[in-house]
Amino acid sequence: MEKKEYQLGDVVQMKKPHPCGTNEMEIIRMGMDIRIKCVGCKHSVLVPRTKFESKLKKILRSNAVTDEESN
């Protein structure tokens, strides 16, 4: 299985939905643990990186800044 490249500010889809019903989360802090915030109810949770990577389904919107956007 290929490793997904995610970064701070990305909106990702998780394999299982949050209790509010959505499975879209925004990455708001990265390190050994990753803090994600539910797009639906704005609840945030701190998840160990290995657990986050095992539950990550796909990246929906990337926060990557291109050269054109930075100018």
MIVO-786082 format. One record per atom (N, C-alpha, C): residue number from 1; chain; x, y, z. Coordinates in pm, 1 decimal. Layout:
{NUM; 'A'; {X; Y; Z}},
...
//
This chain:
{1; 'A'; {83.7; -117.3; 0.0}},
{1; 'A'; {0.0; 0.0; 0.0}},
{1; 'A'; {89.1; 124.9; 0.0}},
{2; 'A'; {55.6; 223.4; -82.8}},
{2; 'A'; {137.1; 344.3; -90.0}},
{2; 'A'; {109.5; 436.6; 28.3}},
{3; 'A'; {212.5; 508.6; 68.4}},
{3; 'A'; {199.5; 602.8; 179.8}},
{3; 'A'; {138.1; 732.4; 128.2}},
{4; 'A'; {36.1; 781.3; 197.4}},
{4; 'A'; {-30.2; 904.9; 157.8}},
{4; 'A'; {48.6; 1023.4; 211.9}},
{5; 'A'; {69.0; 1123.7; 128.1}},
{5; 'A'; {141.1; 1244.2; 167.9}},
{5; 'A'; {41.1; 1349.4; 213.5}},
{6; 'A'; {38.2; 1377.5; 340.8}},
{6; 'A'; {-52.2; 1477.1; 397.5}},
{6; 'A'; {31.2; 1582.9; 466.8}},
{7; 'A'; {-29.4; 1699.8; 486.8}},
{7; 'A'; {40.8; 1808.1; 554.2}},
{7; 'A'; {-57.0; 1892.5; 634.2}},
{8; 'A'; {-3.2; 1984.2; 710.5}},
{8; 'A'; {-82.4; 2072.6; 794.2}},
{8; 'A'; {-183.9; 2150.0; 710.3}},
{9; 'A'; {-308.7; 2152.9; 753.7}},
{9; 'A'; {-413.8; 2225.5; 683.5}},
{9; 'A'; {-493.2; 2142.5; 583.7}},
{10; 'A'; {-447.9; 2021.0; 554.3}},
{10; 'A'; {-521.0; 1934.7; 460.7}},
{10; 'A'; {-653.7; 1889.8; 521.6}},
{11; 'A'; {-753.1; 1871.3; 436.5}},
{11; 'A'; {-879.3; 1809.8; 478.3}},
{11; 'A'; {-875.5; 1666.8; 427.0}},
{12; 'A'; {-892.1; 1572.2; 518.6}},
{12; 'A'; {-879.6; 1430.9; 484.6}},
{12; 'A'; {-1009.4; 1357.1; 514.3}},
{13; 'A'; {-1025.8; 1243.2; 449.9}},
{13; 'A'; {-1140.9; 1156.3; 474.3}},
{13; 'A'; {-1091.4; 1036.1; 553.2}},
{14; 'A'; {-1157.2; 1008.7; 665.6}},
{14; 'A'; {-1121.1; 895.4; 749.9}},
{14; 'A'; {-1208.7; 775.0; 712.9}},
{15; 'A'; {-1162.4; 655.5; 748.9}},
{15; 'A'; {-1236.8; 534.1; 715.7}},
{15; 'A'; {-1369.2; 525.5; 790.9}},
{16; 'A'; {-1370.7; 569.5; 916.5}},
{16; 'A'; {-1493.8; 565.9; 996.7}},
{16; 'A'; {-1537.5; 708.5; 1027.6}},
{17; 'A'; {-1668.8; 734.8; 1026.9}},
{17; 'A'; {-1716.2; 870.1; 1055.1}},
{17; 'A'; {-1704.7; 907.4; 1203.2}},
{18; 'A'; {-1696.7; 1034.9; 1226.9}},
{18; 'A'; {-1699.9; 1092.3; 1361.9}},
{18; 'A'; {-1843.2; 1076.5; 1414.4}},
{19; 'A'; {-1865.7; 1076.9; 1544.0}},
{19; 'A'; {-2002.8; 1061.9; 1596.7}},
{19; 'A'; {-2104.5; 1161.5; 1541.7}},
{20; 'A'; {-2059.7; 1278.2; 1493.5}},
{20; 'A'; {-2155.3; 1375.6; 1439.4}},
{20; 'A'; {-2203.9; 1335.6; 1299.7}},
{21; 'A'; {-2138.1; 1237.3; 1237.4}},
{21; 'A'; {-2184.7; 1187.0; 1108.7}},
{21; 'A'; {-2094.0; 1212.3; 989.9}},
{22; 'A'; {-1997.2; 1302.0; 1002.8}},
{22; 'A'; {-1906.5; 1327.8; 891.2}},
{22; 'A'; {-1774.9; 1254.0; 911.7}},
{23; 'A'; {-1708.9; 1221.5; 803.0}},
{23; 'A'; {-1577.4; 1158.3; 814.8}},
{23; 'A'; {-1467.9; 1247.8; 754.6}},
{24; 'A'; {-1497.4; 1378.0; 743.9}},
{24; 'A'; {-1399.0; 1475.4; 695.7}},
{24; 'A'; {-1334.5; 1545.2; 814.2}},
{25; 'A'; {-1201.7; 1545.3; 815.9}},
{25; 'A'; {-1125.0; 1605.5; 924.1}},
{25; 'A'; {-1018.1; 1696.9; 865.8}},
{26; 'A'; {-988.1; 1804.9; 938.0}},
{26; 'A'; {-880.7; 1895.9; 898.7}},
{26; 'A'; {-761.9; 1871.8; 991.3}},
{27; 'A'; {-641.8; 1862.4; 935.0}},
{27; 'A'; {-520.9; 1844.7; 1014.5}},
{27; 'A'; {-480.8; 1982.6; 1067.5}},
{28; 'A'; {-481.7; 1998.8; 1200.5}},
{28; 'A'; {-450.6; 2130.1; 1256.8}},
{28; 'A'; {-318.9; 2132.4; 1334.8}},
{29; 'A'; {-258.5; 2017.8; 1361.9}},
{29; 'A'; {-127.6; 2012.6; 1427.0}},
{29; 'A'; {-61.0; 1880.1; 1393.7}},
{30; 'A'; {70.1; 1886.6; 1367.4}},
{30; 'A'; {143.5; 1765.2; 1333.6}},
{30; 'A'; {268.5; 1753.5; 1419.7}},
{31; 'A'; {305.6; 1631.0; 1449.1}},
{31; 'A'; {424.4; 1597.4; 1527.5}},
{31; 'A'; {423.4; 1445.9; 1544.3}},
{32; 'A'; {465.3; 1398.5; 1660.3}},
{32; 'A'; {454.7; 1254.9; 1686.6}},
{32; 'A'; {308.0; 1214.0; 1690.4}},
{33; 'A'; {224.0; 1306.2; 1736.4}},
{33; 'A'; {79.5; 1288.6; 1735.0}},
{33; 'A'; {21.6; 1391.7; 1639.5}},
{34; 'A'; {-97.2; 1363.6; 1588.9}},
{34; 'A'; {-162.4; 1453.7; 1494.0}},
{34; 'A'; {-295.7; 1498.2; 1552.8}},
{35; 'A'; {-318.8; 1629.3; 1555.0}},
{35; 'A'; {-447.3; 1681.7; 1602.0}},
{35; 'A'; {-533.1; 1708.1; 1479.4}},
{36; 'A'; {-651.0; 1647.8; 1479.4}},
{36; 'A'; {-744.8; 1666.8; 1369.3}},
{36; 'A'; {-873.1; 1729.2; 1423.4}},
{37; 'A'; {-937.6; 1809.6; 1338.9}},
{37; 'A'; {-1060.9; 1877.3; 1377.0}},
{37; 'A'; {-1171.0; 1835.8; 1281.2}},
{38; 'A'; {-1283.1; 1794.5; 1336.7}},
{38; 'A'; {-1398.8; 1753.9; 1256.9}},
{38; 'A'; {-1451.4; 1874.4; 1179.4}},
{39; 'A'; {-1472.3; 1857.2; 1049.8}},
{39; 'A'; {-1524.5; 1965.0; 966.1}},
{39; 'A'; {-1670.5; 1994.3; 1001.9}},
{40; 'A'; {-1743.8; 1893.8; 1046.4}},
{40; 'A'; {-1885.3; 1910.9; 1078.7}},
{40; 'A'; {-1911.3; 1982.4; 1209.3}},
{41; 'A'; {-1859.7; 1929.0; 1321.4}},
{41; 'A'; {-1892.0; 1984.3; 1452.7}},
{41; 'A'; {-1777.0; 2061.5; 1516.7}},
{42; 'A'; {-1661.8; 2065.0; 1451.5}},
{42; 'A'; {-1542.7; 2139.4; 1498.0}},
{42; 'A'; {-1477.4; 2079.9; 1622.9}},
{43; 'A'; {-1512.8; 1958.9; 1661.2}},
{43; 'A'; {-1447.8; 1891.2; 1774.0}},
{43; 'A'; {-1309.2; 1846.3; 1729.6}},
{44; 'A'; {-1207.9; 1864.0; 1816.4}},
{44; 'A'; {-1072.8; 1820.6; 1779.1}},
{44; 'A'; {-1027.3; 1708.2; 1871.0}},
{45; 'A'; {-938.4; 1626.3; 1818.4}},
{45; 'A'; {-886.8; 1511.9; 1892.3}},
{45; 'A'; {-740.0; 1491.7; 1854.9}},
{46; 'A'; {-659.8; 1448.0; 1951.2}},
{46; 'A'; {-519.0; 1418.7; 1930.6}},
{46; 'A'; {-504.8; 1268.4; 1909.2}},
{47; 'A'; {-442.3; 1230.0; 1796.8}},
{47; 'A'; {-431.5; 1089.3; 1758.7}},
{47; 'A'; {-284.6; 1055.2; 1733.5}},
{48; 'A'; {-235.4; 941.7; 1784.2}},
{48; 'A'; {-99.0; 901.4; 1749.7}},
{48; 'A'; {-84.5; 887.0; 1597.4}},
{49; 'A'; {30.5; 926.9; 1544.7}},
{49; 'A'; {52.4; 926.9; 1399.9}},
{49; 'A'; {25.3; 790.6; 1337.2}},
{50; 'A'; {69.4; 682.4; 1399.1}},
{50; 'A'; {48.2; 549.3; 1340.7}},
{50; 'A'; {-100.1; 513.7; 1333.2}},
{51; 'A'; {-175.9; 552.0; 1436.1}},
{51; 'A'; {-320.2; 525.7; 1436.2}},
{51; 'A'; {-389.7; 610.4; 1329.9}},
{52; 'A'; {-347.8; 738.0; 1319.4}},
{52; 'A'; {-404.0; 827.3; 1217.7}},
{52; 'A'; {-381.7; 769.5; 1077.8}},
{53; 'A'; {-258.7; 726.6; 1049.4}},
{53; 'A'; {-226.2; 673.6; 916.4}},
{53; 'A'; {-304.3; 546.7; 885.3}},
{54; 'A'; {-333.1; 464.4; 986.7}},
{54; 'A'; {-409.2; 341.3; 962.3}},
{54; 'A'; {-557.2; 370.6; 935.6}},
{55; 'A'; {-607.9; 483.7; 984.9}},
{55; 'A'; {-749.1; 519.1; 967.8}},
{55; 'A'; {-774.0; 617.9; 853.8}},
{56; 'A'; {-666.3; 670.7; 794.3}},
{56; 'A'; {-678.2; 765.6; 684.5}},
{56; 'A'; {-722.6; 695.1; 556.8}},
{57; 'A'; {-828.2; 746.1; 493.7}},
{57; 'A'; {-877.8; 688.2; 369.1}},
{57; 'A'; {-818.6; 761.6; 249.1}},
{58; 'A'; {-835.4; 895.4; 244.6}},
{58; 'A'; {-777.4; 973.2; 134.9}},
{58; 'A'; {-772.4; 1120.7; 170.9}},
{59; 'A'; {-693.6; 1194.4; 94.8}},
{59; 'A'; {-682.7; 1339.1; 111.6}},
{59; 'A'; {-784.0; 1402.8; 18.2}},
{60; 'A'; {-875.7; 1482.2; 74.4}},
{60; 'A'; {-980.3; 1545.5; -5.8}},
{60; 'A'; {-934.9; 1678.7; -63.0}},
{61; 'A'; {-879.7; 1765.1; 22.5}},
{61; 'A'; {-831.8; 1896.5; -21.1}},
{61; 'A'; {-695.4; 1920.2; 40.0}},
{62; 'A'; {-598.8; 1946.2; -45.4}},
{62; 'A'; {-463.8; 1970.3; 1.6}},
{62; 'A'; {-442.7; 2119.0; 25.4}},
{63; 'A'; {-362.9; 2151.3; 124.1}},
{63; 'A'; {-331.0; 2289.9; 156.6}},
{63; 'A'; {-198.2; 2330.1; 93.3}},
{64; 'A'; {-153.2; 2257.5; -8.0}},
{64; 'A'; {-25.2; 2285.7; -72.0}},
{64; 'A'; {-28.4; 2423.4; -138.0}},
{65; 'A'; {76.3; 2499.7; -116.5}},
{65; 'A'; {88.6; 2632.7; -175.2}},
{65; 'A'; {177.4; 2621.8; -298.3}},
{66; 'A'; {123.5; 2665.1; -411.2}},
{66; 'A'; {200.4; 2662.6; -535.2}},
{66; 'A'; {276.3; 2794.1; -549.5}},
{67; 'A'; {370.9; 2800.9; -643.5}},
{67; 'A'; {447.1; 2922.6; -668.1}},
{67; 'A'; {356.6; 3037.5; -710.0}},
{68; 'A'; {252.3; 3009.0; -787.7}},
{68; 'A'; {161.9; 3113.3; -834.9}},
{68; 'A'; {81.5; 3172.3; -719.1}},
{69; 'A'; {39.6; 3088.4; -623.1}},
{69; 'A'; {-40.0; 3135.8; -510.6}},
{69; 'A'; {42.8; 3221.8; -415.8}},
{70; 'A'; {171.6; 3193.3; -403.4}},
{70; 'A'; {255.7; 3266.7; -309.5}},
{70; 'A'; {297.9; 3402.8; -362.9}},
{71; 'A'; {282.5; 3427.9; -492.7}},
{71; 'A'; {320.2; 3557.6; -550.3}},
{71; 'A'; {206.4; 3654.8; -552.2}},
//
